[in-house]
């Protein structure tokens, strides 16, 4: 169990923060290890995210590094607790990739999620029938994997009804709305579902029409997660080799991309009318 948690994204974030603090303090791994009564190799593994740091060790490190700012200390100690805390997503570690398990954790912590999609409706906005059609189209997907993937997405959607849900801004390429995943009936139900969700105050839907021409993300879809402290703002992208996370200095580039795409997209009210027109055109 320890090895599974050790390589989570949250363990890597915590390790990176601790490494930066140690380097700023001018201390060696051996010196830090002696202070917390561990060897330097263990400290190195903590900083790499390979070994999850225990909260008492993190407190001791922060004392050693002279971190006295309350919000900074509390944020890193909270993150240390998150490293060891098991969530519902961890139960899917045997069926889904570590990237997707991490994705659910990031999604559950985000204050705002902004996305641009060019291939399928975002998972948080999908109906069950649409999910099944998308999952079934994946090469070599087994019935067990399809069932697990659908259950995983349905559970993720529960954040939309939280007392304080994240703000959602989804920009959908017109092609996403026209692709009949599962057939016209499934698509029609899916588009009706998107319209219904767009009426919620924390969900904003925009459509990027074909008529807008080339757009700012020819590489494909992406998601920007605005995270509370101490988590960094992060971008997620799907690739043929699996999902990747982009952080720190690269994030503003994606924010700029989204700004340009938003500028070319329909306004929310116009987008709703466009989606309604598509629905009415379906058999």
Secondary structure as UniProt FT lines:
FT   HELIX           2..6
FT   HELIX           9..25
FT   HELIX           29..35
FT   TURN            36..37
FT   HELIX           40..48
FT   HELIX           55..64
FT   TURN            65..66
FT   HELIX           70..84
FT   HELIX           88..92
FT   TURN            93..95
FT   HELIX           98..109
FT   STRAND          110..117
FT   HELIX           123..125
FT   HELIX           128..136
FT   TURN            139..140
FT   HELIX           143..156
FT   HELIX           157..161
FT   TURN            163..164
FT   STRAND          167..173
FT   HELIX           174..178
FT   TURN            181..182
FT   HELIX           184..198
FT   TURN            201..202
FT   STRAND          203..208
FT   HELIX           210..212
FT   TURN            218..219
FT   STRAND          222..227
FT   TURN            229..230
FT   STRAND          234..237
FT   TURN            240..241
FT   STRAND          244..247
FT   HELIX           248..250
FT   HELIX           251..264
FT   HELIX           268..281
//
